[in-house]
Amino acid sequence: MKDTPTNDNCMQGSCTKHVYTRLSELLTSKFEVSPADISWEAVLEDLELDSLALVELVMSAQELFGVALDDSEVTTHQTLGEVVTWIGEQRALEHGAS
């Protein structure tokens, strides 16, 4: 199993570890996903997130991270790690980080 990311450089807009932690908390509190099922490699479909839940997840992420996300793009990401990376990339783009 891959370790969770350790990039905490929020000044650059990526905050990978922060995004992962906050999404994990959101999945457990709002979507009732067991913490034992959450990992970087967790497949969204295996977490029993249907299309409506994915849209809700994206909307919540937009609010949490202050970033605009196209909810139709979430379906192109199969794992939680891919979603975290996507959100980090969007944050970097919007905040002008390289």
Stockholm file with secondary structure:
# STOCKHOLM 1.0

chainA/1-98         MKDTPTNDNCMQGSCTKHVYTRLSELLTSKFEVSPADISWEAVLEDLELDSLALVELVMSAQELFGVALDDSEVTTHQTLGEVVTWIGEQRALEHGAS
#=GR chainA/1-98 SS CCCCCCCCCGGGTCCHHHHHHHHHHHHHHTSCCCGGGCCTTCBGGGGTCCHHHHHHHHHHHHHHHTCCCCGGGGGGCCBHHHHHHHHHHHHHHHHTCC
#=GC SS_cons        CCCCCCCCCGGGTCCHHHHHHHHHHHHHHTSCCCGGGCCTTCBGGGGTCCHHHHHHHHHHHHHHHTCCCCGGGGGGCCBHHHHHHHHHHHHHHHHTCC
//
